[in-house]
Amino acid sequence: MPALMQIKHQNLDDVETIKFQIIQRVAYFALAIHVALIFIFYHLGASMLALANIFSVFAWASGINLINKGRHSLALKVFSIEVLLHSILVCATLGLELGFQFYLWTISCLLLVDYQLKLKHAFIYSLMLIFTFAALYLFFSDVVYSYAYKDFLLYINMLNIVIAGLPMVYAIGLIREISISQRIALTDMAAKDHLTKLYNRRFAKKLILAAQQKSVFTNTNLCLVMADIDFFKHFNDTYGHDKGDAILVRVANVINQHIAEQDIAVRWGGEEFLIVLTNTNEQNAFTRIERMRDNIAALNCAEQGGNLNITMSFGLIQWQSNASLEEMLQQADAALYKSKENGRNQTTIATTETDYTAELKSI
Ligand SMILES: Nc1nc2c(ncn2[C@@H]2O[C@H](COP(=O)(O)OP(=O)(O)OP(=O)(O)O)[C@@H](O)[C@H]2O)c(=O)[nH]1
């Protein structure tokens, strides 16, 4: 999987690691280029630059080593200083026509992705690199290239611009992916219950109201189902709270397996769940919930605690036109209560005597 794509599927903690894996790959590439430059500069007759490149190779190698040791921020500083000195030296010796000064732009972007550096400091260093870029034109624009391969200057310049530009595009793409993945993670944290990964009550209300509006608009049915694990207190008391938690997760997984993508499953309270089945009438919902109930009762909970069976009771209502969410929840709750009263491990369909349309008309 490409590294940028990989970020979407990682935890926030892993994002920094992936970022530096990418930087390390770029550093290996830079190291190889600097090794080649030793020979290229030597061949051109610029022996002082060839000698300086040996130090550059050491700088890139030690930066890579620092990344391996987890000293990411220091590695970036080593890379930045190397590029800064290298650009100044090459421009002072060979002039600006080769385009080595463009690497200062690349490194100024790289400093900004170092989160260990305070933003203020990162800005200052980056600006200093940009000012250095401008100053090179001030001081070295009259340096004339007097070495071999003069005819190739334009192409080398173009090559340097491309090589310097690619990491900048890559770095901005990386920052974009990181901020998107963080936004997704934060939205998820705000919307979901951390144990079961189902929607939490607060966030779900917005979703349910939107689903209800859609059902009115599309003239389709919507059902609300209240569900509650039977004798869960007894399970907790017998096997402990941690094993109770594991049961909640397994029950939530079964619920998820039995709902469609557009349906909504919510951890409503402790061991109480709310399921919203869209585009489904009362009879269909009943059949689907009964299948879910059977599968919960068939869960093998031996791992979580002895041979105690987990069962669940359900209360179901089809959303009545003009009824409010609170009214429907009350009815679903009343139906759930009946399931409990009648012996648990069953589904009760609410019998609504209230005519919500008439109620609305009389207001
Ligand atoms: N393990 C665990 N238990 C929880 C959690 N939230 C609520 N509970 C427990 O769920 C139990 C609910 O007990 P009750 O409301 O008495 O209901 P019950 O024992 O399931 O009995 P009925 O609903 O009448 O069948 C309590 O013991 C709570 O401590 C949770 O997040 N984890």
PDBQT file of the ligand as one rigid body, heavy atoms in Angstrom, charges set to zero:
ROOT
HETATM    1  N1  LIG A 401     -19.679  -4.582  32.224  1.00  0.00    +0.000 N 
HETATM    2  C1  LIG A 401     -20.443  -3.506  32.097  1.00  0.00    +0.000 A 
HETATM    3  N2  LIG A 401     -21.603  -3.450  32.732  1.00  0.00    +0.000 NA
HETATM    4  C2  LIG A 401     -22.396  -2.378  32.584  1.00  0.00    +0.000 A 
HETATM    5  C3  LIG A 401     -22.004  -1.295  31.781  1.00  0.00    +0.000 A 
HETATM    6  N3  LIG A 401     -23.008  -0.378  31.824  1.00  0.00    +0.000 NA
HETATM    7  C4  LIG A 401     -23.962  -0.857  32.631  1.00  0.00    +0.000 A 
HETATM    8  N4  LIG A 401     -23.610  -2.080  33.104  1.00  0.00    +0.000 N 
HETATM    9  C5  LIG A 401     -24.307  -2.954  34.029  1.00  0.00    +0.000 C 
HETATM   10  O1  LIG A 401     -25.528  -3.379  33.491  1.00  0.00    +0.000 OA
HETATM   11  C6  LIG A 401     -26.338  -3.828  34.566  1.00  0.00    +0.000 C 
HETATM   12  C7  LIG A 401     -27.798  -3.462  34.316  1.00  0.00    +0.000 C 
HETATM   13  O2  LIG A 401     -28.540  -4.040  35.302  1.00  0.00    +0.000 OA
HETATM   14  P1  LIG A 401     -30.098  -3.852  35.430  1.00  0.00    +0.000 P 
HETATM   15  O3  LIG A 401     -30.528  -2.536  34.889  1.00  0.00    +0.000 OA
HETATM   16  O4  LIG A 401     -30.474  -4.183  36.826  1.00  0.00    +0.000 OA
HETATM   17  O5  LIG A 401     -30.716  -4.910  34.449  1.00  0.00    +0.000 OA
HETATM   18  P2  LIG A 401     -30.424  -6.440  34.226  1.00  0.00    +0.000 P 
HETATM   19  O6  LIG A 401     -29.629  -7.059  35.300  1.00  0.00    +0.000 OA
HETATM   20  O7  LIG A 401     -29.843  -6.549  32.842  1.00  0.00    +0.000 OA
HETATM   21  O8  LIG A 401     -31.836  -7.080  34.244  1.00  0.00    +0.000 OA
HETATM   22  P3  LIG A 401     -33.012  -6.910  33.214  1.00  0.00    +0.000 P 
HETATM   23  O9  LIG A 401     -32.709  -5.736  32.328  1.00  0.00    +0.000 OA
HETATM   24  O10 LIG A 401     -34.230  -6.693  34.046  1.00  0.00    +0.000 OA
HETATM   25  O11 LIG A 401     -33.078  -8.184  32.451  1.00  0.00    +0.000 OA
HETATM   26  C8  LIG A 401     -25.770  -3.188  35.840  1.00  0.00    +0.000 C 
HETATM   27  O12 LIG A 401     -25.169  -4.177  36.630  1.00  0.00    +0.000 OA
HETATM   28  C9  LIG A 401     -24.705  -2.245  35.308  1.00  0.00    +0.000 C 
HETATM   29  O13 LIG A 401     -23.580  -2.159  36.175  1.00  0.00    +0.000 OA
HETATM   30  C10 LIG A 401     -20.761  -1.371  31.112  1.00  0.00    +0.000 A 
HETATM   31  O14 LIG A 401     -20.329  -0.469  30.388  1.00  0.00    +0.000 OA
HETATM   32  N5  LIG A 401     -20.014  -2.489  31.303  1.00  0.00    +0.000 N 
ENDROOT
TORSDOF 0
